[in-house]
Each structure stands twice: as structure tokens, then as C-alpha cells.
Amino acid sequence: METINIDKLVDEMSVEDLCGQLLNIRAGRFESMEEFERIAKRVRPGALFFGEANREMIKEYTDIVNKYTKVPVIISADIEHGPGCCVKGEPLLPEPMAWGACDDEELIEKAGQVTGEICRKNGIHWSFAPVVDININKDNPIVNVRAVSDKPEQVVKITGAYVRGTQKNGYLIAGCKHFPGDGVDDRNQHLCTTINSLSKEEWLKTYGYVYKEMFKIGSASVMVGHIALPDIEDEIDPVLGPKPGTLSKNVMTDLLRNELGFEGCIVSDAMPMVGASAMCTQDRLSIEFIKAGGDMVLFALERDFDYLMGAIESGEITMERLKDAVKHILRMKVRARLFEDQEKIMNEIELSGDISALSAEIAEKAITIVRNTQDLIPLKKQGKKKFLIINMMRNDRKMENGKYVRDMKIVAEELLKRGHEVDVMSSAGLDHRKIETERELYDCILLDCRISSRDYLGGTLRINSDNIGPFWRGVVVGHPCVIFTSFGDPYKLYDLPFLRTYVNAYSSSDDIQRAFVKVLLGEIPAVGKNPVALKGFFEREV
């Protein structure tokens, strides 16, 4: 492998080349490929971000940028739970909280390794994952099942395994997020700047501990969120409040760089989010991020290139700060093996495992029975049964149109395969009188709840009027065999404390649904452990 002299390379780059490296542009959001190529030629971005894409699309965009850049572009995506997060047609793993319930370090590392291999084969180099937030507040609407646990040690154990797996052989660079740490507030930084209200002392024992351990493991980058840590801020605006991490020198330079000693690349969370964009004018957003110590602006626009160039030319952003940021980016690109023959790397990759089999194994180890007071699980084997499945959803996204919100179809399909009868209803707008007149027709009622941070980007995950129909006048709970399963937010027992049989599945992936049916019917035992606690209802078990 050729040795890259980063300092020499940076000194040979023009100011325009250096400035372009600071920009991570979202692909697929252009009127035409001609428009994208015009921007790529002018801006020469250091990175591209993809949502859902295929190998051919990723290659087309990558080749265009590499025609004009001094150094190779790095391709990024949110690979939080398996290659299917970005690559069309590839599987998803269960959500990270299911990894915490599974509690199998070796299995998660292998899943991370195979995820990295598949992503690199499709042209993805950099994952904005794992989420290393600590789900301290049960009402946090943005972390939730994306977090492994509410215990720092469990977060380190499981996400550390994932980092080791993804970064093996330099195939997929990890990016831990969201510094200085989400999971304390009950708000959403898509909508406002959120607050990590811990004292500096408490923070160092929790989030600080997690990040230090991630750095020891070798995480190559950190994503800074639009999350404020007011205990370390010198000045707090009386109206806007404390600065989000993405605009704070105290957070990025003083804490992350100097105190924790992080030497990798610092990337912002998406800058259009209100948690950042409402805190200063648009022409200042990228400038303030770079000045405060950040290296790469996520979801940058062409105009950000102009804003940054103006600040560089005026001396507001010094050449020292510019080159420092670019060196962090280039060192990460070296770790991602971008200066090597990319076709040779893709050809050398042989998958070290079956991602679908690994996903199924995680799922089968994650299902957690929290309450079984009537001894309903496993169901007694008495031949064919008639099930009523009530899908608990919210009405703010239609199931047929939503990318994530959908019926628990796999549960129904698996029961039908085994010869049972199944009827399916939705809780949204469900008339309790219909259930009251028909409930005796069924041997078992399954309340399948899919509400989590994966399904909604709003301000709350709490049960609301769209969900309460089956419980009105007590019609469902009056049935002798009612089983509630949360295929998402594990805290639903807080809003529904009267439930006698309650299961946490943490994820709505197809494999989780299949695993639940196996547990329900006694084909496999439920061995998952609660990775979070709900005070007064259940304790953490890992």
C-alpha cells in the first residue's frame, strides 16, 4: 500500500480544493445529473451522502466527483442497522436496542463485519453509526430503539463490537453519534436544539466514558449533534439558549478534541435540521461550525462553498484551521483505503457470513417477555387457533404510503403458514363496539404495537387517541388471551399499565416478527434481556 504524505498533499491543494473537502453533499436531490456535475465540478466536494440507493447509482455519482477532485470522494450513509439502511435489496438487522437485549458481543461484531463487507462492495465507505447515545429518558423521541441501552457499559460493549466489525480490513469507517450525547432531553433536534442537562461530572461518567472507550477501539469519526451541553458553556443566549454542539467551540474543540483527545474527523449532523438552522443565519451556519472546530458539513449546499470561501479569503477562517480540518478528513480517507485501487478492493471482498442468518439469530436472542402473569406464553398446543391481530399505529402517517409504518404482516403470514386463522385490524379509528361484538370469535388477540423513533419524526412516542380504541370500555382486556407486543418503543407499559401479558421486541424487522411467532408458539424460548429499565415496571437485566 502506497504511503500517503498528508501534509504534502494538503500543501499542494488549492484553497478551492481544500474548501471543497469540507462539504458532504446529499446525492439524489438534483434536477438532473448535468446539474449535479456542474456543482461537483465547481465545488469539488469531499464527501457524498446517500439515503436509499443501488450500486450503479452510487458509482455514477462517485465517478463524476472523482473527475474533478484532487483526492477521492468518500461515500457516506446512515448504516445504523444493516446494509439495507442504504443499499436497495439488502437486509436490515434488528434495531440496536434489540442488539442490547440479545447481549451477544461476538454476534454483533460478526454482523458489523458482514455489513461492512456488503456496503463496501456497493461503494459505501463511511457509516454514520453506531448510535452510542444513552437512552436515559424514556420520553426521548429521537433515540429510543436506535440506542442500545440506558447503561453506558452496555452501550460500549455492544456498539464497540459493531465498530470492530465494520472497520475490519478498512472496508467501512465508523462514525459514532450524536456528540455530546442524545437521550436526556424529551425533544427532537429535527425540531429544536435539544439539551443534555447533565453536569460536567455526570457527563464524564456516562457519555464521556462511552466516547473515550469508542476512541480506544478506534472509531475513525464522530458526528456532532444539534445538542447543547449547557454545563460547559460560558455564555447562554437569553432567547436562543445554549449553543448546539455543532456551533460550540466548547463542545467540539475544548471537550472533544482537547479533553477527550479525539484525533479523527468531526462531521456535523444534517445542517438543515432546526436544531442548528434556527440558531444563526444561513450564511453563517457552515462558517460557525468550521470555526468552532468541525471538519465536514453534512448536507452542504453549493452556497456553503461560497460562504466558506468568503470566510477563508477574509481570514475569518484561518488557513491553519482550514488545513487542520482537511488533514482530519484525509487521514480518515486513508483509513478507508480510498487511495488504493478501488476495483481491486471490491474484488478482494468475500463475505465472511450470511447477513440474513445473522439477523435472524439476533432477533431470536432479543425477544423479551416482561410480563406473563396469566402464563399465556407459550400458547398451549391445542390445534388450530383463530387469532385477531390489532396493529397499533398512529394516524399521522398512512400505512400504505409511509416508508416505515406498516402492518405487522410477517406475524400474520407466519401464523397462517402454521395453519392458524388470522384476521387483522388497525387500531387507528377502530370502533370498540366492533371488538366487543366479535372478540369471542377469537382464541387469542395480539396487540402489535409499532411506535418508535424509526416510525415517527415528531415530538413524542406516547400512546394517543389513535391507539386507544381497542381498550375503550375495557373491551380487549376483557378477553382471556390478550398479548401485547411492542415492536418498537419498549416503554409502552408506562401508558398501558393494566396489561397482564407484555413482550418487548424492540424492532419491527421481518426477522423480529418471525422470532416473536416462534416464541409465542413455544418453538424457541424467550431469552432476551431488558437493556433498559422502566422504573416501577421492569428492571434492566444487562
N, C-alpha and C positions, 0 to 999 in steps of 0.2 A: 504494500500500500504506500502510495506516494505521501511523503511528509509535507504538510501544508504550513507555510510560514504565514500565520495570520497577520502579524504586524506588517510584514512586507506587502501582503495582499491589500490590506487596508490603505497603506500609504500610496499604493498605485491606483486606487479607485478615485474617480472624480467626486466632487461634492454631490452631484446629482445621483451617482451610483450609490453613494453612502446613504443619502436621504431615502432613496427607494427601498433600501434594505429594512427600513423601519416600518414598512407598510405591509399588512396582511389583508388582502382584498378578498371579499366573498365572491366566489365564482358562481356562474349561472344566473347572475342578476343583470344582464346586459341586453340591450335591444337586439344585438347581433354579434357574431364573432368578430366582424370587422370593427365594431365599436370597441370590443374588448381589446383587440390587437392594437388599436390606436392608443388606448390608455396604457397598455403594457409597454409599448414602445417608448412612450413619453415618461412614464413613472418608474418603470423597471422594478416592480415590487419584489420584496424579499420572500414573500410567502403568499399562498392562496389557501382559502378555506373552502371546503366542500361540505354541503349537507348530504343529500342523497344523490349518489352518482354511480356510474359504472366505470370500468377500467378505460374504455375508449374515450369517454368524456374527460376523465382526469388526464389522460395522456395528451389529448388535444390542447387543453389549457396549458399544461406543463410545457409542451413543446413550443408554444407561442411565446411564453415568458422567457424561456431559455434562449430564444433567438436574440434577445436584447439585453439580458443581464450579464454582468461581469462574473457573477458566481451563480450556481444553480439555485433555482427557486425551491423552497421547502413546502410540501403539501400537508396541510393540517386538517383535522376533523375531530369531532367530539366522539371518540371511541370509548364511551363510558361503560358499555356492557356488551361487548362483542362486535365483530366486524360488520354486522348488519346495521349498526348505527349509521354507517355511511354507504357501504358498498351494497348496491342493489342485488338481491338474490342470496345474500349471505345470512347466516343465522344470527340471532340475538342471544346473548346469555341472559339469565335472570338478572333482575336489578341488583346492585351492590348490597343492599340490605339483606337480600337472600344469601349473598356470599358470607355475610357476617353470621347468619343463622346456620348456614352449612358448616362453618368453622373448620374448614379443611384447607390449610395453608398450601399444601402440595398441589391439591386440585386446582386452586385458584391460580397458582403460578403457572401450571401447565395450560390452563385456559388462556391466560395472558400471553403465553409464548405462542400458541397457535393463532390467537387473534393478531399478534404482531406479524406473523408469517403471512397470513391471508391479506392483511392490509398492505404490506409491502409489495406483495405480488400484484396488487391493484394500483400501485403508485402512490400510496399514502405513507408519509414518513414520520408524522408528528401527531400524537394524540393529546388532546386536551382532557386528560384523565390520568390517574383516577381522581375522583372526588374524595378529598381527605377531610371534608368538613365533619364536624361532630354534631349529631342531631340532638342537641341539648334540650331544645324547646319543642314539645310535641306539636305545637301550632305553627311551626315554621312551614310555609307553603312551597318553598323552592328546593330545599334539600330533601327531607323526607326519605323516600326509598332509594334516592341516589347516594345516600350516606350509608356506610357500613354499620355504624353503631353510634351509641351515645357515650361510649367508653374509649378514651384515647388509645389505650393499649390494644384494643381490638381493631381499631382503625389502622394502627401501624402494622399489626400482624397481617391483616388481610390485604390492605392496599399495598403494603410493602411487597407481598408475594406477587401481586399483579404487576408492579413496576419491574421487579426482577424478570418476570416472564416476558413482558412486552419489549423490554430493552435488550433482551438476549440477542447476540450477534449484530446489534446495531440496526435492527430492522424497523422498530417503531419506538421513537423517542417519547418518553412520558412527560406529561405536564400536570403537576399536582395543582389542585384548585379547591377553594377560592380564597386566597390570602387576603386579609388576615384571618379569615375563618367565618363561614356561614353556619347557621344552625342555632343561634342565640336569639335573634330577633323573631318576630312573628309577621314580618312583612317581606316583600319581594322586590329585589333590586331592579327587576324589569320596570317597576312602577315608582320606585323612590330609592334614595340612598338608605341602606339598612345599617343597623348598629350592632356591633359586637360590644356589648356593655360590660365585659369582664374587666377587672382591674388588671394592670400590667402583671402583677404577681400571679393572679389566677390564669391569665392568658399564657404565661410561660410554662405553667404546669400542664396545660391542656393543648391548645393549638401550637404553642411554641415547641412543646415536646414532640408533637406529631411531625412538624416540618423539619426539625433537627434530625429525626430518625429517617425521614424521606431523603434528606441530603446525604446521610451516611450510606444509604442504599444506592444512591447515585442518580436520583431524579434530575433530568437534564434541564427542566424548565419549571417555572411557576406561573400560573395565571393569577393575577391580582384582580379581585372583585371590586364592585362598587359598594364596598362595605367599610364603614368607618370604625376606627378603634379610638374612641374619644379620650381614653385614659392616657394616651401618649401624645395627644395633640396640644400644641402651645396656645393656639387661638381657635375659637369656635364662633362662627358667624351667628349672630343673634337670630337671623331668619333662616338661613340655609342649614345651619347646624354644622357639625364637624365634616371635614373633607372626606370623601370616599378614598379608599386605598389607592385607586387609580389616579388620584390627583394629589397625593400626600407624600412629600419628601420624608416625613417622619416614619411613614409606613414602609415605603419601598427602599429608601436609601439608609436611613438610620437603623431601622429594625431588621428588615430582610437582608440587606447587604452587609451592614457593619456589625450588627449584634449577632445575627444568626449565621453570618459568614457565607451566604449563598453566592456562588460564583457563576451560576448558569444564566439562562435567558429569562427575562421577565416580560411576559406578554400581558396585555390588558384583557379583561373580559370585553364583550362586544360593546363598542362605544356608543351605539345608538340607544342603548338602554337608558331609561330615565334617571336611574341612579347616578349616572355620570353626566348625561347630556343636559340635565336641568341645573347643574351646578356651576356652569360657566357658559359663555357664548361659544357657538360652534367653531368660530375661527381660533379659539384658544384651547380647545379640548385636547387635541393631539400634542400641541406645544407644551401644555402644562404637564401632561403625562411624561413626556421625554425629559423635561427639566427636572421633574421630581425623582427621576431615576429609572423609569421604564425603558424597555428596549424596543418593543414592537407593538404597534397599534392594530388591534383586531377590528375588522370590518371598516377599514380605512376607505375613504373615497378619494377620487382624483384631486379634489380641492385640498385634502390634507397634505398632499405633496407640496402644493403651493404655499400653504400656511407654514409648513416646516421649513421650506426653502427660504421663505422670508425671514423667519426667526434665526436661521443659520447665517444668512447674509448680514443681518443686523448685529449679530454677535450675541443675541439673547440666548440662543443655544450655542454653546461654545464648541469649537472643533474637538476639544478634548472629550466633552460629553458625547458628541456625535460618534466619534471613533470608538469610545468605550462601549456604547450601545451596539455598534456594528460588530465589534470583536466578540461580544457575548453571543450574538446571532450566528456568527461564522463558526465559532467553536462548537455550537450546537449542530450546525450543518456538517462539521467534520465527524461528530459523534454519530450522526445519521448516515454517514458514508456517502454523502452527496457528491464528493469529489472523485469517487470511483466510477467504474463502468456500470451504469445502472442496469443495462440489459444482462450483464454477467451476474449481478446480484440477484435479479429476479429469477434467472435460470438456476442459480445455486440453491434456491429455497426448495426444500422438500418438507411438506407438512409433517410435523412431529406428532400429530394426534388428530383425532376426529372431533371437530368443534361441536358437532351436534351431540355426540356421545358425552362429551364433557359437560355440555349444557344440561343434558338430561340427568347426569349424575349430581350436579349442583342442585338441581331442582328437587330431586328425590331426598337429598340430605337437608333441605331447607324447611319443608313443611312443619309448622309448629302448632301443636294443639295446646291452646291456652286454657280453655275450659271444656270439660267433658262431663258435666255434673250428672247427666242422665245416661251416661255410658252408651252414647249413640255411635261413637266412632271406635272401631269399625262397625259398619252396619251389620246386623245379624244376617246370616246367609239363609234366606227363606225364598229362594227362587226369584222370579222376575218381579221387579218393583216398578211403580209408577212415580216418577219424580216431577215436581214443579220447580223450575229454576226461575227465580226472580232476579234479574240483573239490576243491581242498584247503580244508577248512574246519575249524572247531573244533566240538566236540560240546556245548559249554556253552550254545548257543542253537540250537534246532531250525530248520532252513532254512524249513520250511513256516510257522512261526509268527513268526519273527524279522522285525522291521521292515526290517532291513538285510541280514542274512545270507541269501544265496540263491545258487542255481546261476548260473553264467555262461551263462544261457540264450541271450543275444544272440549269443555266439560260435557256439554250435551252430546257431542259426537262420540266421546269415549264411553258414555253410558249406553248410548244406542248400540254401539259395537258389541257390548256385552249382553244385549238382548233386553234391556230395560226400556220402558216407555218414558218419554220426556216431553213435557210442554214447557215453553219458555215465555216469560212476560218481562216487561220492563217496569221498574218502579216509578219512572217519570210519568206523572199523570195517572197512575194506577188507582182505580176506584176500589176502596177497601171492601165495598159491598160485593164486588165480583169474587174476591178471595173468600169472603165469608160464606158465600153460597156454594163455592166449589172446592174448598180446602179438604173436605172429607174424601174427595176422589183420589187423593194422593197419599202414598205411603211415606213420602219424605219431601219436605220443602227445603231447597237450597237457596239461601240468600247469598248471592255472589256479588261482592262489592268491589268495583274498580274505581277508586278515587285516590289519586296520589299526585305528586308533583310531575309525573310523566303525563298525566291526563289533562291537567289544568294549569294555566299560567296566570291565575288570578291571585287574590289576596287571602284566600282561605281554602282549606280542605275539609272543613267541618260539614257534618251532615246538615242538610237543609230540607225545605219543603218538597223538593223533587224526590227525596228518598224516603219520606216518612209514610207514604201511603199504605204499604203493607202492614205497618204497625198500628194504624189508626183503629181505635176501638179494640185494640189488642187482638185483631183477627188472626195474624200469623202466629203470634206467641201462644195462642190457644191450641195450636196443633201439637200433637205429642212428639213429632220428629222434625225439628227445625234446626238446621245447621247453617251458621253464618260464617262465611269465609271472606277475609279481606285479602284481595289480590292486589293490594297496594298499601296505603297508609295503615300502619299496624296499630293505630291508636283508636280505632272505631269503637272499642268497648267503652271508652270515656263517654261518648254520646249515646250509646245503647247499652247501659249497664245491666239491663234486665235479661240479656241474652244468657242462656244456660249452656249453649254449645258454641264455641268460638274458636276459629282457626286463623292463624296468620300465615299468609303465603308470600307476602312482600313484593310480589311481581305478578304480572298478568301474562307472562310469556307462554307460548304454547306448551313448553316443557313443564312449566309450573302447573298448568291446568291438568296435564296428564298425570303428573305426580300426585296432585290432590285427589284425583279419582282413584288412584291406586291405594292411597292412604284411606280414603273413605270406605273402600270395599275390602280393606284388610289384606290387600295384595303385598303391601310393604308396610313396615312400621313408620310412625312419625318420629323422626329423630332430630328435627330442627330444634335449635336453642334460641331463646329470645335474645337478640343482640342489643335490644333497648328495653328500658323499663317504663312502666306506666304506673305512677305512684297510686297505691291503693287498689290496683287491679292485677298487675303481674310484675315480677322482678326480672332483671337482666340475668341471663344464665351463662354468659361468656365474658 
